Amino acid sequence: MDNKPYILVVEDDKHIRNFIIAALSAQGYKCIETDNGIEAIALSLSHNPDLIILDLGLPDIDGIEVIAKIREWSKTPIIIVSARENERQKVEALDKGADDYLTKPFGIGELLARIRVALRHFFINETQDKSMDTFKVKKLCIDFIKRQVIINDEKIHLTPIEYKIMELLCKYSGKVLTHNFIINEIWGSAIGNETQSLRVFMAGLRRKIEKDPAQPEYIYTEVGVGYKLVDE
């Protein structure tokens, strides 16, 4: 039985599309392709791919609309590959449901690495219960049953808000979470789009778990977009 992941490549530049498909095929991935958004939505429905690589600047409809439509029925990982560098557009794509964002030009090695991470998370979430008993990465361990955070074998005291942020980051480890997403998940809509409180709590969290908060090894900042907890 052939269990190779199935990837939909949505890119209107034929040369870039062929380049991506050649690289994916060399790694054993199976590919389907299209150069427009309407067909991408149809292929997502009919073929149910394991992952979608999506350009935002499509000739018929914007890639943001494609994300929103696919997210109405599918949790398939979506990696954006786009020339758009504007932070607002990155945030919008991630808030609409994209799992990752690569800016053109990009290295094929980085794209392949991000594909592996996205597929790993998706298959794990599909085959096991969403609730975790523990989360471990490097020297950081979170015990969700005891609500304990341990770093270098030492228990770390977190405030209730810091713990909720840590728990959320663990749930989506390896994925960039936008400021708005974290704020809505932790505080709800009452706090609106205010990010200053989040920055304060994140700074406190980093002081407790990072050896050098200025050079973090666990919680990374995507400037102007959000935060990501490493997963390996």
C-alpha positions as a Markdown table, in Angstrom:
| # | Residue | x | y | z |
|---|---|---|---|---|
| 1 | Met | 0.0 | 0.0 | 0.0 |
| 2 | Asp | 1.3 | 3.5 | -1.0 |
| 3 | Asn | 1.2 | 5.8 | 2.0 |
| 4 | Lys | 3.2 | 8.7 | 0.7 |
| 5 | Pro | 1.7 | 12.1 | 1.6 |
| 6 | Tyr | -0.4 | 13.7 | -1.1 |
| 7 | Ile | 0.4 | 17.5 | -1.6 |
| 8 | Leu | -1.7 | 20.1 | -3.5 |
| 9 | Val | 0.5 | 22.8 | -5.0 |
| 10 | Val | -1.3 | 26.0 | -5.9 |
| 11 | Glu | 1.0 | 28.4 | -7.7 |
| 12 | Asp | 0.4 | 30.5 | -10.8 |
| 13 | Asp | 4.0 | 30.9 | -11.8 |
| 14 | Lys | 4.7 | 27.8 | -13.9 |
| 15 | His | 8.5 | 27.8 | -13.3 |
| 16 | Ile | 8.1 | 28.0 | -9.5 |
| 17 | Arg | 5.3 | 25.4 | -9.5 |
| 18 | Asn | 7.5 | 23.0 | -11.5 |
| 19 | Phe | 10.4 | 23.6 | -9.3 |
| 20 | Ile | 8.4 | 22.8 | -6.1 |
| 21 | Ile | 6.8 | 19.7 | -7.6 |
| 22 | Ala | 10.2 | 18.4 | -8.8 |
| 23 | Ala | 11.7 | 18.9 | -5.3 |
| 24 | Leu | 8.7 | 17.2 | -3.7 |
| 25 | Ser | 8.6 | 14.3 | -6.1 |
| 26 | Ala | 12.3 | 13.7 | -5.5 |
| 27 | Gln | 11.4 | 13.2 | -1.8 |
| 28 | Gly | 8.7 | 10.7 | -2.6 |
| 29 | Tyr | 5.7 | 13.0 | -2.2 |
| 30 | Lys | 2.8 | 12.7 | -4.6 |
| 31 | Cys | 1.6 | 16.0 | -6.1 |
| 32 | Ile | -1.4 | 17.5 | -7.8 |
| 33 | Glu | -1.3 | 21.1 | -9.1 |
| 34 | Thr | -3.2 | 24.1 | -10.2 |
| 35 | Asp | -2.6 | 27.7 | -11.1 |
| 36 | Asn | -5.8 | 29.2 | -9.7 |
| 37 | Gly | -7.8 | 29.5 | -6.5 |
| 38 | Ile | -11.2 | 28.2 | -7.7 |
| 39 | Glu | -9.7 | 24.9 | -8.9 |
| 40 | Ala | -7.6 | 24.7 | -5.7 |
| 41 | Ile | -10.8 | 24.7 | -3.6 |
| 42 | Ala | -12.4 | 22.0 | -5.9 |
| 43 | Leu | -9.2 | 19.8 | -5.8 |
| 44 | Ser | -9.1 | 20.1 | -2.0 |
| 45 | Leu | -12.7 | 18.8 | -1.9 |
| 46 | Ser | -12.3 | 16.0 | -4.4 |
| 47 | His | -8.7 | 14.8 | -3.6 |
| 48 | Asn | -8.5 | 15.6 | 0.2 |
| 49 | Pro | -4.7 | 16.2 | 0.1 |
| 50 | Asp | -2.5 | 15.7 | 3.2 |
| 51 | Leu | -1.0 | 19.2 | 2.8 |
| 52 | Ile | -1.5 | 22.3 | 0.6 |
| 53 | Ile | 1.2 | 24.7 | -0.6 |
| 54 | Leu | -0.5 | 27.9 | -1.5 |
| 55 | Asp | 0.5 | 31.1 | -3.2 |
| 56 | Leu | -1.6 | 34.2 | -2.2 |
| 57 | Gly | -1.3 | 36.1 | -5.5 |
| 58 | Leu | -3.5 | 34.0 | -7.7 |
| 59 | Pro | -5.1 | 35.2 | -11.0 |
| 60 | Asp | -8.8 | 34.6 | -10.1 |
| 61 | Ile | -9.3 | 34.9 | -6.3 |
| 62 | Asp | -7.0 | 35.9 | -3.5 |
| 63 | Gly | -5.2 | 33.1 | -1.6 |
| 64 | Ile | -6.7 | 34.5 | 1.6 |
| 65 | Glu | -10.2 | 33.6 | 0.3 |
| 66 | Val | -8.9 | 30.1 | -0.7 |
| 67 | Ile | -7.7 | 29.6 | 2.9 |
| 68 | Ala | -11.1 | 30.7 | 4.4 |
| 69 | Lys | -13.1 | 28.5 | 2.0 |
| 70 | Ile | -11.0 | 25.4 | 2.7 |
| 71 | Arg | -11.1 | 25.9 | 6.4 |
| 72 | Glu | -14.9 | 25.7 | 6.3 |
| 73 | Trp | -14.6 | 21.9 | 6.0 |
| 74 | Ser | -10.9 | 20.9 | 6.3 |
| 75 | Lys | -8.1 | 21.0 | 8.8 |
| 76 | Thr | -5.5 | 20.0 | 6.1 |
| 77 | Pro | -2.2 | 21.9 | 6.8 |
| 78 | Ile | -1.7 | 24.9 | 4.6 |
| 79 | Ile | 1.8 | 26.4 | 4.0 |
| 80 | Ile | 1.8 | 29.8 | 2.3 |
| 81 | Val | 4.6 | 30.5 | -0.2 |
| 82 | Ser | 4.2 | 34.1 | -1.2 |
| 83 | Ala | 6.1 | 37.2 | -2.3 |
| 84 | Arg | 4.0 | 39.3 | 0.1 |
| 85 | Glu | 6.3 | 40.4 | 2.9 |
| 86 | Asn | 3.8 | 42.8 | 4.7 |
| 87 | Glu | 3.3 | 41.7 | 8.3 |
| 88 | Arg | -0.4 | 42.5 | 8.2 |
| 89 | Gln | -0.9 | 40.1 | 5.3 |
| 90 | Lys | 1.1 | 37.4 | 7.1 |
| 91 | Val | -1.1 | 37.9 | 10.2 |
| 92 | Glu | -4.2 | 37.8 | 8.1 |
| 93 | Ala | -3.2 | 34.5 | 6.4 |
| 94 | Leu | -2.3 | 32.8 | 9.7 |
| 95 | Asp | -5.5 | 34.1 | 11.4 |
| 96 | Lys | -7.6 | 32.7 | 8.5 |
| 97 | Gly | -6.1 | 29.3 | 9.1 |
| 98 | Ala | -2.7 | 28.9 | 7.4 |
| 99 | Asp | -0.3 | 26.8 | 9.3 |
| 100 | Asp | 3.0 | 28.4 | 8.2 |
| 101 | Tyr | 4.3 | 31.2 | 5.9 |
| 102 | Leu | 7.3 | 31.3 | 3.7 |
| 103 | Thr | 8.4 | 34.4 | 1.8 |
| 104 | Lys | 9.7 | 34.2 | -1.7 |
| 105 | Pro | 12.5 | 33.6 | -2.5 |
| 106 | Phe | 12.9 | 30.6 | -0.3 |
| 107 | Gly | 15.3 | 27.7 | 0.0 |
| 108 | Ile | 13.8 | 24.3 | -0.9 |
| 109 | Gly | 15.5 | 22.8 | 2.2 |
| 110 | Glu | 13.5 | 25.1 | 4.5 |
| 111 | Leu | 10.2 | 24.4 | 2.6 |
| 112 | Leu | 10.8 | 20.6 | 3.0 |
| 113 | Ala | 11.5 | 21.0 | 6.7 |
| 114 | Arg | 8.3 | 23.0 | 7.2 |
| 115 | Ile | 6.4 | 20.4 | 5.3 |
| 116 | Arg | 7.7 | 17.6 | 7.6 |
| 117 | Val | 6.7 | 19.6 | 10.7 |
| 118 | Ala | 3.2 | 20.4 | 9.4 |
| 119 | Leu | 2.6 | 16.8 | 8.4 |
| 120 | Arg | 3.9 | 15.4 | 11.7 |
| 121 | His | 1.6 | 17.6 | 13.7 |
| 122 | Phe | -1.4 | 16.9 | 11.5 |
| 123 | Phe | -1.0 | 13.1 | 11.6 |
| 124 | Ile | -0.4 | 13.1 | 15.4 |
| 125 | Asn | -3.5 | 15.2 | 16.0 |
| 126 | Glu | -5.5 | 12.9 | 13.7 |
| 127 | Thr | -4.5 | 9.7 | 15.5 |
| 128 | Gln | -4.5 | 10.6 | 19.1 |
| 129 | Asp | -6.6 | 12.4 | 21.6 |
| 130 | Lys | -6.2 | 16.2 | 21.6 |
| 131 | Ser | -5.6 | 16.3 | 25.3 |
| 132 | Met | -2.0 | 15.7 | 26.4 |
| 133 | Asp | -0.7 | 14.4 | 29.7 |
| 134 | Thr | 2.8 | 15.8 | 29.2 |
| 135 | Phe | 4.8 | 17.8 | 26.7 |
| 136 | Lys | 8.6 | 17.6 | 26.4 |
| 137 | Val | 11.1 | 19.4 | 24.3 |
| 138 | Lys | 14.8 | 19.7 | 25.0 |
| 139 | Lys | 15.0 | 20.3 | 28.8 |
| 140 | Leu | 11.5 | 21.7 | 29.1 |
| 141 | Cys | 8.7 | 19.5 | 30.4 |
| 142 | Ile | 5.0 | 20.4 | 31.2 |
| 143 | Asp | 2.9 | 18.0 | 33.2 |
| 144 | Phe | -0.7 | 18.9 | 32.3 |
| 145 | Ile | -2.2 | 16.6 | 35.0 |
| 146 | Lys | -0.2 | 18.2 | 37.8 |
| 147 | Arg | -0.1 | 21.6 | 36.1 |
| 148 | Gln | 3.7 | 21.7 | 36.6 |
| 149 | Val | 6.3 | 23.3 | 34.4 |
| 150 | Ile | 9.9 | 21.8 | 34.8 |
| 151 | Ile | 13.0 | 23.2 | 33.2 |
| 152 | Asn | 16.4 | 21.6 | 33.8 |
| 153 | Asp | 14.7 | 19.3 | 36.3 |
| 154 | Glu | 13.6 | 22.3 | 38.4 |
| 155 | Lys | 10.0 | 23.2 | 39.0 |
| 156 | Ile | 9.0 | 26.7 | 37.7 |
| 157 | His | 6.2 | 28.7 | 39.2 |
| 158 | Leu | 4.0 | 30.3 | 36.6 |
| 159 | Thr | 1.1 | 32.7 | 37.2 |
| 160 | Pro | -2.3 | 31.4 | 36.0 |
| 161 | Ile | -2.1 | 33.5 | 32.8 |
| 162 | Glu | 1.5 | 32.4 | 32.1 |
| 163 | Tyr | 0.5 | 28.8 | 32.5 |
| 164 | Lys | -2.5 | 29.2 | 30.1 |
| 165 | Ile | -0.2 | 30.8 | 27.5 |
| 166 | Met | 2.3 | 28.0 | 27.9 |
| 167 | Glu | -0.4 | 25.4 | 27.6 |
| 168 | Leu | -1.7 | 27.0 | 24.4 |
| 169 | Leu | 1.8 | 27.2 | 22.9 |
| 170 | Cys | 2.3 | 23.5 | 23.6 |
| 171 | Lys | -0.9 | 22.6 | 21.9 |
| 172 | Tyr | 0.3 | 24.3 | 18.7 |
| 173 | Ser | 4.0 | 23.7 | 19.1 |
| 174 | Gly | 6.0 | 24.3 | 16.0 |
| 175 | Lys | 3.3 | 26.7 | 14.6 |
| 176 | Val | 3.3 | 30.5 | 14.7 |
| 177 | Leu | 0.3 | 31.7 | 16.7 |
| 178 | Thr | -0.7 | 35.3 | 15.9 |
| 179 | His | -1.1 | 37.9 | 18.7 |
| 180 | Asn | -4.9 | 38.0 | 18.0 |
| 181 | Phe | -5.2 | 34.3 | 18.2 |
| 182 | Ile | -3.4 | 34.1 | 21.6 |
| 183 | Ile | -5.4 | 37.0 | 23.0 |
| 184 | Asn | -8.7 | 35.6 | 21.9 |
| 185 | Glu | -7.9 | 32.2 | 23.3 |
| 186 | Ile | -6.5 | 33.4 | 26.7 |
| 187 | Trp | -8.6 | 36.5 | 27.4 |
| 188 | Gly | -11.5 | 36.3 | 25.0 |
| 189 | Ser | -12.8 | 39.2 | 22.9 |
| 190 | Ala | -12.9 | 41.6 | 25.9 |
| 191 | Ile | -9.3 | 42.6 | 25.5 |
| 192 | Gly | -9.7 | 43.3 | 21.8 |
| 193 | Asn | -6.5 | 43.7 | 19.7 |
| 194 | Glu | -4.4 | 45.0 | 22.6 |
| 195 | Thr | -1.0 | 43.2 | 22.5 |
| 196 | Gln | 0.8 | 45.0 | 25.2 |
| 197 | Ser | -0.5 | 42.8 | 28.0 |
| 198 | Leu | 0.5 | 39.7 | 26.0 |
| 199 | Arg | 4.0 | 41.1 | 25.5 |
| 200 | Val | 4.3 | 41.7 | 29.3 |
| 201 | Phe | 3.2 | 38.1 | 30.1 |
| 202 | Met | 5.4 | 36.7 | 27.4 |
| 203 | Ala | 8.4 | 38.6 | 28.7 |
| 204 | Gly | 7.7 | 37.2 | 32.2 |
| 205 | Leu | 7.3 | 33.7 | 30.8 |
| 206 | Arg | 10.6 | 33.9 | 29.0 |
| 207 | Arg | 12.5 | 35.1 | 32.0 |
| 208 | Lys | 11.4 | 32.0 | 33.8 |
| 209 | Ile | 12.1 | 29.3 | 31.2 |
| 210 | Glu | 14.8 | 30.8 | 29.0 |
| 211 | Lys | 18.5 | 30.7 | 30.0 |
| 212 | Asp | 18.9 | 33.9 | 28.0 |
| 213 | Pro | 15.6 | 35.6 | 27.2 |
| 214 | Ala | 17.4 | 37.7 | 24.6 |
| 215 | Gln | 18.4 | 34.5 | 22.7 |
| 216 | Pro | 15.5 | 32.2 | 23.4 |
| 217 | Glu | 15.7 | 28.5 | 22.6 |
| 218 | Tyr | 12.0 | 27.7 | 23.4 |
| 219 | Ile | 9.7 | 30.6 | 22.5 |
| 220 | Tyr | 10.5 | 32.3 | 19.3 |
| 221 | Thr | 9.1 | 35.7 | 18.1 |
| 222 | Glu | 7.9 | 36.2 | 14.6 |
| 223 | Val | 8.2 | 40.0 | 14.6 |
| 224 | Gly | 4.9 | 41.8 | 14.1 |
| 225 | Val | 3.0 | 38.4 | 13.8 |
| 226 | Gly | 3.2 | 36.4 | 17.0 |
| 227 | Tyr | 5.0 | 33.6 | 18.8 |
| 228 | Lys | 6.0 | 30.0 | 18.3 |
| 229 | Leu | 7.1 | 27.2 | 20.7 |
| 230 | Val | 9.8 | 24.9 | 19.3 |
| 231 | Asp | 8.8 | 21.3 | 18.9 |
| 232 | Glu | 12.2 | 19.6 | 18.5 |
